[in-house]
Amino acid sequence: MTTQNKSWKTELQDAMPADWAREIDDFETQIGLNKQGKIEPRVFAETRLRRGAYGQRYDNGHRNDGKQIRHLKYPNDGLWKGPDTHWDAPGMQRIKFPWGGMTADQLDTMADLAEEYSDGIGHITTRQDFQLHFIHVEDTPDIMRRLAAVGITTREACGNSVRNVTACPLAGVCRTEAFDVTPYSKAIFKFMLGHPDAQDFGRKFKIAFSGCAHEACGLVNMHDMGFIGKKVTEGGKEKRVFDVYVGGGLGPVPYNAKLLFENHPVEEMLPVTQAVARVYGRLGEKKIRGMARIKFLVAKLGIEEFRKLVVAERKILTPDPRWTSLIDQYIKEEEKPAHKAENLRASSLPKGFLDWKKTNVYQQPQYGYVSVYIKVPLGDLTSTQLRVLAGMARKYVKETVRTTVEQNLLFRWVSEADLPALFQELQAIGLSASGANTISDITSCPGTDTCKLGISASRGLTRELSGRLDQMMADLPEEVKNLKIKISGCPNSCGQHHISDLGFYGVSRKSGSYTVPHFQLVLGGQWKNNGGAYGLAVAAVPSKRIPETVKRLTDKFVKERQKDEAFQSFVARIGKVEIKNLLSDLMVIPSHDAEPSLFTDWGDVREYTIADIGKGECAGEIVAPSEFSLTSAESKAFEAQVELDKKNYKAAVDLAYESMIFSAEGVVRSRNREWVGSPEATVAEFRKGFFDTGEFVKHVNNTQFAAYLFKAQENRLANPNPDEAHRRVEEAQLFLEAVHSYIANAAPSPAALLSK
């Protein structure tokens, strides 16, 4: 499929939800305005981040076994040195898949987008998202439209917002869960997407669900907010409840989530989330980015005080029928298999099938059905693989596909009898590797390949380690096979190194005039119990010596392990001194001439340097809410002119009115960050607080500009003629300029507001 001479906006208009289509149109307008210098770069940075569009590192451009990738659409691409200025440089588009759920049509669309706009790769992240790298920002509106047409939004995939809602991929087919958390994760995603109480955070906010406390699938302990499903008996009746956690997080210094409410009614899930969001939005740090996550607020206040605030906030919430209606809606949805249950026939099984079945197939509690883990190296799927997988989803299951936090895919509700044929089709596209969820199935962040914060090549190391371990898998003891390895390119723990048996994160060390890529070894983490414990750094080892580090540690574990001793317990028993002594010779850096390979990183032939490490964008920007309002006002004013030129007079008048409302909202929010109100309430607040007091007129020096707003509200012009439409559009622009003048001359600075 080609994108040339195709208007996706026109072609897909009826296929997209109307509100999503409008949002994408607004974003496209903002891209144009930013290129014209009409939007402050830092404001647009947060705007595009909230649509999932990142800048990315481009000095490496190494993917797929070390081959250098250059997108040929713009052959003169270079490093994206500024966040919003070098428009010919590629970036990254993050795509949300709530609870990891995917359909066959969505897989097909991902294949098309990866092929047409990216480097032919769709990348699964550690939070069940997909990412496309090496895309160009002017292409993102059409990418978003094509995604919206198959039910996918990128809204709030990044930025200071509620990020993708994750959930156990086995939810509903798990043998040990209390109940299926899928409907609840769907409800919270729908409810919190664009919710007004979640638009003024200082940083991102991540939510996770797990159907049990003892497994790792939901990783609730490392999330800003999490829900663990339970069943309790009250009055002789069994009842669904959640243990609600808050304030967890990884990053350089991880925090364990705290129990906010035990045995909380499931029907109170949405209002309690809304209450937590309001407390965080009001009291969370806004000035110091490194302290702006909710984990710091919970730690500062203490969980008891934080709980009191949430309880008080819950009591004053305006009742919302969606609190229960969304849950009721999604509980009625039921997954169904594509084929009837049949037992596996043991005759003529393909070569390698039994090894694959042992590690990659999960027996569901539903008789005759299994879930199949598809091991995806580095989380990367080619466009060809994505298309074949889409066909397989239609053939073997009823499109019951999910991504996992370990960067794999899961096919659910596979009839056991279909396993051999499914395995052979996976073989044909190179995705039949066994060892899913074992030591060779390593999780990795993008590292130096594309991340501006990457210090060492996490993907390169993952590729090397996985390959070696796969070759050794048949000879590895069971206690080693079940270990977890997770790798991050920097201390931020995007690769979840804190909660693995063997964790590594990128650092560097100086040796004379040279810099050497290293990884810190992290031990003591626990994957089970929803990420139950965080490890600590033990030793910094040169990157090229990490495979030997893994070998020494696992050999010692096998040799000295006590009966049934877990690796975490083993590490605690022998102590870090003994471990460091075991690795001491590996930590010594020889001269450059003695071992030159040590001074390069995995998958990169160049001599190692950290000169290109820059500011990461995952956290977004601190931007005053009034600036977002004015950005929207600019967009609407511009769109009104476009409709006027097309002689769509009613549309032009309506857009002009929307521009005025956003402008007035900007004035109100310059004093009240948390203002949320209807157009009528916004105009009333503007009139009462700024016009009647003379405040607005004093700094704008003209009463007429505000009168334009009041007139537009009183007379919406249901059937405007060309002159009326022209005047209304012009008046909207004049009022917008007046508001800009007021904000510049009289309104408190964002810094002053944030300090309150």
Secondary structure, 3 states (H helix, E strand, C coil): CCCCCCCHHHHCCCCCCHHHHHHHHHHHHHHHHHHCCCCCHHHHHHHHHCCCEEECCCCCCEECCCEECCCCCCCCCCCCCCCCCCCCCCEEEEECCHHHEECHHHHHHHHHHHHHHCCCEEEECCCCCEEEEEECHHHHHHHHHHHHCCCCCCCCCCCCCECCCEECCCCCCCCCCCCCCHHHHHHHHHHHCCCHHHCCCCCCECEEEECCCCCCCCCHHHCCEEEEEEEEEECCEEEEEEEEEECCECCCCCECCEEEEEEEEHHHHHHHHHHHHHHHHHHCCCCCHHHCCHHHHHHHHCHHHHHHHHHHHHHCCCCCCHHHHHHHHHHCCCCCCCCCCCCCCCCCCCCCHHHHHHHHEEECCCCCEEEEEECCHHHEEEHHHHHHHHHHHHHHCCCCEEECCCCCEEEEEEEHHHHHHHHHHHHHCCCCCCCCCCCCCCEECCHHHCCCCCCCCHHHHHHHHHHHHHHHHHHCCHHHHCCCEEEECCCCCCCCHHHCCEEEEEEEEEECCEEEEEEEEEECCECHHHHCECCEEEEEEEHHHHHHHHHHHHHHHHHHCCCCCCHHHHHHHHCHHHHHHHHHHHHCCCCCCCCHHHHECCCCCCECCCCCCCCCCCCCCCCCHHHHHHHHHHHHHHHHHHHHHCCCHHHHHHHHHHHHHHHHHHHHHCCCCCCCCCHHHHHHHHHHHHHCCCHHHHHHCCCHHHHHHHHHHHCCCCCCCHHHHHHHHHHHHHHHHHHHHHHHHCCCCHHHHHCC
